[in-house]
Amino acid sequence: MSFVFERLSHANITDNSLADTLAMAVVCDAPDSAKPCMKCIHCDKASRHIHPDIIEVKKLENKSIIGVDQIRELKQDVYVVPNDAMKKAYIVRDADSMNTNAQNAFLQILEEPPAHAVFILCTNNPAALLPTVRSRCVDLKTRTPGTTTEDTHEFDDLEEIVSNFIEALKSNNIKLMECMFHIDKLDRNAFRDFLTLSRNEIIRSLRKNSSTASHNANKALINAENILIKAGEMLDLNVSPGHISGFICASLII
């Protein structure tokens, strides 16, 4: 899967671990290839969870579902122009907890959304969403090798995952986040191999680039290697690969 930010769908399915970063990218005012920049006022507000154009919808206290009334309130807000940024991000936590009426109401929004709205549906069970809702979203969480859409990138083996990770380090934050969607699905042994192979590739690149690459490029690779070392230490402490991949992604985009 490969896309630049300007091609990001108006509706996306992901999980909680990357939803906040994706929302930050939506409101960030940096060039598309650098989102989120982590430096602009929008990224600062988003990191402190005070950005007025990032809106969360979640289950009310003591409720097990997201009801239709909450989606109707969202619909009213959707057509209000952004306060500070050029776009508004709507994070729907536990999107699979929307009941049928709520999902049908949400579908009406997805069918004719305003250009400034981007929806981020968080769920570990996309199959619980209505097919009509899923069909209008880009599934950033569960795409698997063999999917034939133009934005799908097949990951045939661990070496290819490593290769795409190294390429993402040289590219932009969005591509790095895309790559992490696949990395956090590795089991513990494969994740350890990923860390080892990635460090080897970084060291090889540093040796190769010692006389040709810019100081900043080499500095970025050295920083990435240090982060992978810390990730290995976390793995030794029995931290889950999913949490470690989030740590790697967050550390590399700062």
C-alpha positions in Angstrom: 0.0 0.0 0.0 1.5 3.3 -1.0 -0.1 6.8 -1.0 1.0 10.4 -0.5 -1.1 12.5 1.9 -3.0 14.3 -0.7 -4.5 10.9 -1.8 -5.5 9.9 1.7 -9.2 8.8 1.7 -11.9 10.9 3.3 -12.7 7.8 5.4 -10.2 5.4 6.8 -10.2 2.3 9.0 -7.3 1.9 11.4 -6.7 1.2 15.1 -6.2 3.3 18.1 -2.4 3.1 18.1 -2.0 5.3 15.0 -5.3 7.2 14.9 -4.0 10.2 16.8 -0.9 10.5 14.5 -3.1 10.2 11.4 -5.4 12.9 12.8 -2.4 15.1 13.4 -1.4 14.7 9.8 -4.8 15.8 8.7 -4.6 19.2 10.5 -0.8 19.7 9.9 0.0 22.6 7.6 3.3 21.3 6.4 3.7 20.1 2.8 2.0 16.8 2.1 5.2 14.8 2.0 6.2 16.0 5.5 2.9 15.4 7.4 2.8 15.4 10.4 5.7 17.8 10.8 5.5 17.8 14.6 6.6 21.4 14.6 3.7 23.6 13.4 1.1 25.0 15.8 -1.5 22.5 14.6 0.8 19.5 15.5 1.5 21.1 18.8 -2.2 21.5 19.6 -2.9 17.9 18.4 -0.1 16.5 20.5 -1.7 18.1 23.6 -5.2 17.0 22.5 -6.5 20.5 22.4 -6.9 21.0 18.6 -10.4 22.2 17.9 -10.5 20.5 14.5 -9.8 17.0 15.8 -13.1 15.6 17.1 -13.5 12.3 18.9 -16.6 10.2 19.0 -16.7 7.4 21.5 -19.0 5.4 23.7 -20.6 7.5 26.5 -19.9 6.6 30.1 -21.7 3.4 31.1 -22.7 2.7 27.5 -21.7 -0.3 25.4 -22.5 1.2 22.0 -22.2 4.4 20.0 -25.8 5.4 19.4 -27.5 7.1 16.5 -27.9 10.4 18.4 -24.1 10.7 18.7 -23.8 10.3 14.9 -26.5 12.8 14.3 -24.5 15.3 16.5 -21.4 14.5 14.4 -23.4 15.1 11.2 -24.3 18.6 12.4 -20.7 19.4 13.2 -19.3 18.0 9.9 -20.8 20.7 7.8 -19.3 23.5 10.0 -16.0 24.7 8.5 -12.8 24.1 10.3 -11.8 26.5 13.1 -8.0 26.6 12.7 -6.8 24.1 10.1 -7.8 23.5 6.5 -9.4 20.2 7.4 -11.2 18.5 10.3 -10.4 15.0 11.5 -13.1 12.9 13.2 -11.8 9.9 15.2 -14.5 7.4 15.9 -13.2 5.2 18.7 -14.6 1.6 18.9 -16.3 2.2 15.6 -17.5 -1.4 15.6 -19.7 -0.5 18.6 -22.0 1.6 16.5 -25.4 0.0 16.3 -27.1 -0.5 13.0 -29.0 2.8 13.1 -25.8 4.6 14.0 -23.9 3.0 11.1 -26.7 3.8 8.6 -26.7 7.4 9.8 -22.9 7.5 9.5 -23.2 6.1 6.0 -25.2 9.1 5.0 -22.3 11.3 6.0 -19.8 9.1 4.1 -21.9 9.3 0.9 -21.7 13.1 0.6 -18.9 14.3 2.9 -17.7 17.9 2.8 -14.2 18.3 1.3 -12.7 19.4 4.6 -13.7 16.3 6.6 -11.6 13.2 7.1 -12.9 10.3 9.1 -10.8 7.8 11.1 -12.7 4.7 12.2 -10.8 2.8 15.0 -11.6 -0.9 15.3 -9.9 -4.2 15.7 -12.9 -5.9 14.0 -13.7 -4.2 10.7 -16.0 -7.1 9.8 -18.4 -5.7 12.4 -19.0 -2.7 10.3 -21.7 -2.8 7.6 -20.4 -3.7 4.2 -21.7 -0.4 2.8 -19.7 1.5 5.4 -16.5 -0.5 4.8 -16.9 -0.1 1.0 -16.5 3.7 1.4 -13.4 3.5 3.6 -9.8 2.7 2.9 -8.8 -0.1 5.3 -5.3 0.8 6.6 -5.4 -2.0 9.1 -6.3 -5.3 7.5 -5.1 -5.1 3.9 -3.3 -8.3 3.0 -1.0 -9.5 0.2 -3.0 -10.3 -2.9 -5.3 -7.2 -2.6 -5.5 -5.7 -6.1 -6.3 -2.0 -5.6 -3.7 0.4 -7.0 -2.6 1.5 -3.5 -1.8 -2.0 -2.3 1.8 -3.0 -1.8 2.5 -6.7 -1.3 4.8 -7.8 1.5 6.0 -11.2 0.4 8.6 -11.8 3.1 10.5 -10.3 5.9 13.3 -9.0 3.7 10.7 -7.0 1.7 9.3 -5.6 4.9 12.8 -4.5 5.9 13.4 -3.0 2.4 10.2 -1.0 2.6 11.0 0.2 6.1 14.5 1.5 5.0 12.9 3.2 2.0 10.3 4.8 4.3 13.1 6.2 6.5 14.3 8.1 3.4 10.8 9.2 2.4 8.2 10.8 4.5 6.1 10.3 7.7 3.0 9.0 6.0 4.9 6.2 4.2 6.6 5.3 7.5 3.2 5.0 9.2 1.9 2.9 6.4 4.9 0.6 6.8 4.3 0.3 10.6 0.8 -1.1 9.9 2.5 -4.2 8.5 5.4 -4.4 11.0 3.1 -4.4 14.1 1.5 -7.6 12.8 4.7 -9.6 13.0 5.0 -12.2 15.8 7.7 -11.9 18.4 10.4 -13.9 16.6 9.8 -12.3 13.2 9.8 -8.9 14.9 13.2 -9.6 16.5 14.5 -10.6 13.0 13.1 -7.4 11.6 15.0 -5.3 14.1 18.2 -7.2 13.4 17.9 -7.1 9.6 16.9 -3.4 9.7 19.9 -2.5 11.8 22.2 -4.4 9.5 20.8 -2.5 6.5 21.2 0.8 8.2 24.8 0.0 9.1 25.4 -1.1 5.5 23.9 2.2 4.2 26.0 4.2 6.5 29.2 2.6 5.3 28.1 3.0 1.7 27.1 6.6 2.2 30.0 7.7 4.3 31.5 9.8 1.6 28.5 10.6 -0.6 25.4 11.2 1.6 24.6 14.4 3.4 25.3 14.8 7.1 21.6 15.1 7.8 20.8 11.9 5.9 23.5 9.9 7.9 22.4 11.5 11.1 18.8 10.3 10.5 20.0 6.8 9.9 22.1 6.8 13.1 19.1 8.0 15.0 17.0 5.2 13.5 19.6 2.6 14.5 19.5 3.9 18.1 15.8 3.7 18.2 15.9 0.1 16.9 18.4 -0.7 19.7 16.0 0.6 22.2 13.2 -1.4 20.5 15.2 -4.5 21.0 15.7 -3.8 24.6 11.9 -3.3 25.0 11.3 -6.7 23.3 13.7 -8.3 25.8 11.5 -6.9 28.5 8.4 -8.6 27.0 6.8 -5.5 25.6 4.5 -6.5 22.8 5.6 -6.0 19.1 2.5 -3.9 18.6 3.4 -1.4 21.3 7.1 -1.3 20.2 6.1 -0.6 16.6 4.1 2.4 17.8 7.1 3.5 19.8 9.4 3.2 16.7 6.9 5.2 14.6 6.4 7.9 17.1 10.1 8.3 17.7 11.0 8.5 14.1 8.5 11.1 13.1 9.4 13.6 15.9 
